[in-house]
Amino acid sequence: MTTTCDVVVVGLGPGGEATATQLAQAGLDVVGIDERLVGGECPYYGCIPSKMIIRAADALAEAGRVADLAGTVEVRPDFSVVARRISEEATDGWDDQVAVDRLVDAGVRFVRGHARLTGPRTVEVAGETYEARRGVVLNPGTSPSAPPVEGLAGTPYWTNREVLRAETAPASMIVVGGGPIGAELAQAFSRFGTRVTVLEIGSRLIGPEEPETGELLGRVFAAEGIQVLTEVEIQEVSYAEGRFSVRLADQTVEAEKLLVAAGRKPNFDDLGLETVGLDPAARSIEVDDRMRAGEGLWAIGDVAGHGAWTHLSMYQAAICVADVLGQEDGPRADYRAVPHVTFTDPEVGGVGMTEQQARDAGLRVRVGTQDMSANSRGWINRAEGLVKVVEDADRGVLVGATVMGPTGGDVLGLLTTAVHAEVPTATLLSMIYAYPTMHRAVEEALKDLHG
């Protein structure tokens, strides 16, 4: 049987859900298809539940700082409190009916199942064919990937999906991968009493960020009792009698649980990309600045190749919607100032280029830094962290910045605006910065640009 419509949206994560909803509200006949939970990874296995655990863990850590600041306090961690909150308040027991109803109420025809392209503007689900007059929007998302380590595939290891459904904090845990997901959850579970070892193939934690941040975060982890092993090569994983053993070149690490946070892979399996001239073996789908991947075909979200962040997917959704609606003066994608935050304690926020990326791009670079502990508010809070700004010296504008410290992601907002709008650093230095605030460290970093 063949059904016609205006648009088919494949994958209803944050960007896909927003796209389908907005197009339906604009009067188009929209079919939205997903075989997994409507809303995607973020509300069920990513952003929301992970930050709930992190918030709870930060409260435990803050209580531990009372002795240094205000007196004494007794704390007894109880992971069941946050586990219950995730299940009942955030995910409805990992049931997406509320999200489905929201879509349908907006006018979207929802179809549950695996979607496969069968040609231009044509999608098949369980024997039903949907032909889209305007086209198809792809938002298939990504799934956790695991390294090809001997023995790993046969073990009950966790990914972000299993760990965020945990009902108790394990006594011990090995985390494979020191990127944002691994670092965030390693610290959070450690604060609930789990003995944590992080295995990182690179030379430091959160490797793509400025090197100063990964090095400082490593020292913070060590002070909190988290073991971080860098430049490791995992040779074999085994599981017996409720314990994991991970064999490295020079030692074997054991723990009750193993969390694999070593990257993600695009959900291209049996998506039919080859039927529309795309490579199913690629890591991403090439799109233009209107999110077009071909005639009558758009791609947004993780698979569009510019970062796997919810806020970026939502940004791309708005661009895609305008183009599908034929708005010739609609917005075009601009990735100069994409912000991202790793919600460790201290938080690490970055936007634009790192110093090395700017140099590799051939820019004449000036760099300014400020230690967050030298900032008055930072000193009061006994905070650790830094602000680093990267300037294109020839144009006198920032092309990148990093903020590490309490509320680092929020302080980053000022610098995101500066990078996006290409505000001259002279103008930024002419501003008045409220005292005593964390963001005054930005002013000091800017002053450091000029030595």
Stockholm file with secondary structure:
# STOCKHOLM 1.0

chainA/1-451         MTTTCDVVVVGLGPGGEATATQLAQAGLDVVGIDERLVGGECPYYGCIPSKMIIRAADALAEAGRVADLAGTVEVRPDFSVVARRISEEATDGWDDQVAVDRLVDAGVRFVRGHARLTGPRTVEVAGETYEARRGVVLNPGTSPSAPPVEGLAGTPYWTNREVLRAETAPASMIVVGGGPIGAELAQAFSRFGTRVTVLEIGSRLIGPEEPETGELLGRVFAAEGIQVLTEVEIQEVSYAEGRFSVRLADQTVEAEKLLVAAGRKPNFDDLGLETVGLDPAARSIEVDDRMRAGEGLWAIGDVAGHGAWTHLSMYQAAICVADVLGQEDGPRADYRAVPHVTFTDPEVGGVGMTEQQARDAGLRVRVGTQDMSANSRGWINRAEGLVKVVEDADRGVLVGATVMGPTGGDVLGLLTTAVHAEVPTATLLSMIYAYPTMHRAVEEALKDLHG
#=GR chainA/1-451 SS CEEEEEEEEECCSHHHHHHHHHHHHTTCCEEEEESSCTTCHHHHHSHHHHHHHHHHHHHHHHHHTHHHHTCCCCCCCCHHHHHHHIIIIISTTTCCHHHHHHHHHTTCEEEESCEEEEETTEEEETTEEEEEEEEEEECCCEEECCCCCTTGGGSCCBCHHHHTTCSSCCSEEEEECCSHHHHHHHHHHHHTTCEEEEEESSSSSSTTSCHHHHHHHHHHHHHTTCEEEESCCCCEEEEETTEEEEECSSCEEEESEEEECSCEEECCTTCCGGGGTCCTTSSSCCCCTTCEEETTEEECGGGGSSCCCHHHHHHHHHHHHHHHTTCTTCCCCCCTTCEEEECSSSEEEEEECCHHHHHHTTCCEEEEEEEGGGSHHHHHHTCCCEEEEEEETTTTEEEEEEEEETTHHHHHHHHHHHHHHTCBHHHHHTSCCCTTCTTHHHHHHHHHTTC
#=GC SS_cons         CEEEEEEEEECCSHHHHHHHHHHHHTTCCEEEEESSCTTCHHHHHSHHHHHHHHHHHHHHHHHHTHHHHTCCCCCCCCHHHHHHHIIIIISTTTCCHHHHHHHHHTTCEEEESCEEEEETTEEEETTEEEEEEEEEEECCCEEECCCCCTTGGGSCCBCHHHHTTCSSCCSEEEEECCSHHHHHHHHHHHHTTCEEEEEESSSSSSTTSCHHHHHHHHHHHHHTTCEEEESCCCCEEEEETTEEEEECSSCEEEESEEEECSCEEECCTTCCGGGGTCCTTSSSCCCCTTCEEETTEEECGGGGSSCCCHHHHHHHHHHHHHHHTTCTTCCCCCCTTCEEEECSSSEEEEEECCHHHHHHTTCCEEEEEEEGGGSHHHHHHTCCCEEEEEEETTTTEEEEEEEEETTHHHHHHHHHHHHHHTCBHHHHHTSCCCTTCTTHHHHHHHHHTTC
//
